[in-house]
């Protein structure tokens, strides 16, 4: 299992192009264009929210590739081992039910898709009583976890741990 990166950033131009194609389509083609637009619109939203998770599986050339919202991918059929979180850190994650992408090291920041990130927003829940999503974040280096924080608070946890463990500004 080896890792690599691909560009998953979503530009405003791409979203506008998908929207235009969706509007111009007819019949079943309209539904197909809607699904393309929805894929990119959801990816864009998750990226702006800071959510790292296995959002897409690409199967080609007899390889299964798991892809994160940040562009990190795992080629499952390769025999080179990807670096995963330390077992003692994994134990701290407990009931988070992290996916294979979330336990693999090497994520990129969703702010710039270049710098590394060791702390990730890994899950969310909708809280109707406050009309907002609350986020769970996890640090792959020390195992610290925060649960059900507002997005800006969870992102502050991520930034703090990235600064601490990776020396990012």
ChimeraX attribute file (.defattr): number of C-alpha atoms within 10 A of each C-alpha:
attribute: neighborCount
match mode: 1-to-1
recipient: residues
	/A:1	15
	/A:2	15
	/A:3	21
	/A:4	14
	/A:5	17
	/A:6	13
	/A:7	10
	/A:8	18
	/A:9	18
	/A:10	15
	/A:11	11
	/A:12	11
	/A:13	9
	/A:14	14
	/A:15	18
	/A:16	12
	/A:17	13
	/A:18	21
	/A:19	17
	/A:20	13
	/A:21	18
	/A:22	19
	/A:23	12
	/A:24	11
	/A:25	14
	/A:26	12
	/A:27	7
	/A:28	9
	/A:29	13
	/A:30	15
	/A:31	13
	/A:32	15
	/A:33	20
	/A:34	17
	/A:35	14
	/A:36	16
	/A:37	21
	/A:38	15
	/A:39	15
	/A:40	18
	/A:41	18
	/A:42	13
	/A:43	20
	/A:44	19
	/A:45	12
	/A:46	18
	/A:47	20
	/A:48	11
	/A:49	17
	/A:50	24
	/A:51	25
	/A:52	26
	/A:53	23
	/A:54	21
	/A:55	16
	/A:56	14
	/A:57	14
	/A:58	12
	/A:59	11
	/A:60	8
	/A:61	6
	/A:62	7
	/A:63	13
	/A:64	17
	/A:65	22
	/A:66	21
	/A:67	24
	/A:68	24
	/A:69	27
	/A:70	31
	/A:71	22
	/A:72	25
	/A:73	26
	/A:74	25
	/A:75	21
	/A:76	16
	/A:77	12
	/A:78	14
	/A:79	9
	/A:80	11
	/A:81	12
	/A:82	17
	/A:83	13
	/A:84	15
	/A:85	18
	/A:86	15
	/A:87	9
	/A:88	11
	/A:89	17
	/A:90	18
	/A:91	10
	/A:92	15
	/A:93	18
	/A:94	10
	/A:95	8
	/A:96	15
	/A:97	11
	/A:98	17
	/A:99	11
	/A:100	13
	/A:101	22
	/A:102	23
	/A:103	19
	/A:104	20
	/A:105	20
	/A:106	22
	/A:107	26
	/A:108	21
	/A:109	23
	/A:110	23
	/A:111	13
	/A:112	10
	/A:113	20
	/A:114	13
	/A:115	14
	/A:116	18
	/A:117	24
	/A:118	25
	/A:119	31
	/A:120	28
	/A:121	25
	/A:122	21
	/A:123	19
	/A:124	18
	/A:125	13
	/A:126	12
	/A:127	11
	/A:128	8
	/A:129	6
	/A:130	8
	/A:131	8
	/A:132	13
	/A:133	15
	/A:134	19
	/A:135	24
	/A:136	22
	/A:137	29
	/A:138	27
	/A:139	24
	/A:140	27
	/A:141	19
	/A:142	17
	/A:143	18
	/A:144	15
	/A:145	19
	/A:146	15
	/A:147	17
	/A:148	17
	/A:149	17
	/A:150	15
	/A:151	20
	/A:152	13
	/A:153	15
	/A:154	25
	/A:155	21
	/A:156	13
	/A:157	23
	/A:158	24
	/A:159	19
	/A:160	17
	/A:161	23
	/A:162	23
	/A:163	15
	/A:164	13
	/A:165	16
	/A:166	15
	/A:167	10
	/A:168	13
	/A:169	8
